[in-house]
Amino acid sequence: MRYVSPKCSLREESCFFEGDFLVLGPSRIGEGSRIGLNSIVGYPRRSKFRGLEPAPTERYVELLDGLSGGSMIGKECTLRSGTTVYEGAVLGDRVATGHNALIREDSSIGQGSLIGSGTQLDGKVSVGEMCSIQSLVYLPGMTKVGSNVFIGPGVVVTNDRYPPSRKLAGVTIGDGCIIGANSTIIAPLVISEGAVVAAGSVVTKDVPRGHVVKGVPAAFHCKREQYDEKKRAYEMLP
């Protein structure tokens, strides 16, 4: 089904659409954006479904539309097939998602950032500008990611140190950080500006600015300057 809410702010002639999709509520989609097959923009948050009476199948999309508060998609964004963006989410200009990405309510993504295939921003997640968040990453509510951050595939951030508990807390990842593939970050903690977490590490405490940590649990390995030197040398190899 192809459905665009009458409340939506959208110039269809200035955007690209791939087959079936839903744009719900007073969503706004910027010029030059591409909405992939089976994508949903403005999906209502879970709390709005409580106490609702069942609706006929043919009227279900209109029900969703009436519940939705809409989301905001900037100019020249690319939502690849299967992407779902919940109401209250804000995507800056030139944001791109991979296939089947999930961006839950009240999350924000800065301009030029990439959210990889199968990655989930699980509500009230903040991502800065020009970030590269790879496939199958999980970022729970209260996570804050700065700008120019690289997060490798399979990274898991938590917001509950002793699950399941009634005390949730966030993780903050500073500008310019690198988080290696399959790392696990245990809240609450701060990974400060320019820090590097090696692949497969389990981070249980704050990482100082410019430090490289590795291991289970992660511990100091070297400084960012040494990491960058090794990277340059590696890139020069044939």
Stockholm file with secondary structure:
# STOCKHOLM 1.0

chainA/1-238         MRYVSPKCSLREESCFFEGDFLVLGPSRIGEGSRIGLNSIVGYPRRSKFRGLEPAPTERYVELLDGLSGGSMIGKECTLRSGTTVYEGAVLGDRVATGHNALIREDSSIGQGSLIGSGTQLDGKVSVGEMCSIQSLVYLPGMTKVGSNVFIGPGVVVTNDRYPPSRKLAGVTIGDGCIIGANSTIIAPLVISEGAVVAAGSVVTKDVPRGHVVKGVPAAFHCKREQYDEKKRAYEMLP
#=GR chainA/1-238 SS CEEECTTCBCCGGGSEECSSEEECTTCEECTTCEECTTEEEEECCGGGGTTCCCCCGGGHHHHHHHHCCCCEECTTCEECTTCEEETTCEECTTCEECTTCEECTTCEECTTCEECTTCEEESSCEECTTCEECTTCEEETTCEECSSCEECTTCEECSCSSSSCSCCCCEEECTTCEECTTCEECSSEEECTTCEECTTCEECSCBCTTEEEETTTTEEEEEHHHHHHHHHHHHTCC
#=GC SS_cons         CEEECTTCBCCGGGSEECSSEEECTTCEECTTCEECTTEEEEECCGGGGTTCCCCCGGGHHHHHHHHCCCCEECTTCEECTTCEEETTCEECTTCEECTTCEECTTCEECTTCEECTTCEEESSCEECTTCEECTTCEEETTCEECSSCEECTTCEECSCSSSSCSCCCCEEECTTCEECTTCEECSSEEECTTCEECTTCEECSCBCTTEEEETTTTEEEEEHHHHHHHHHHHHTCC
//
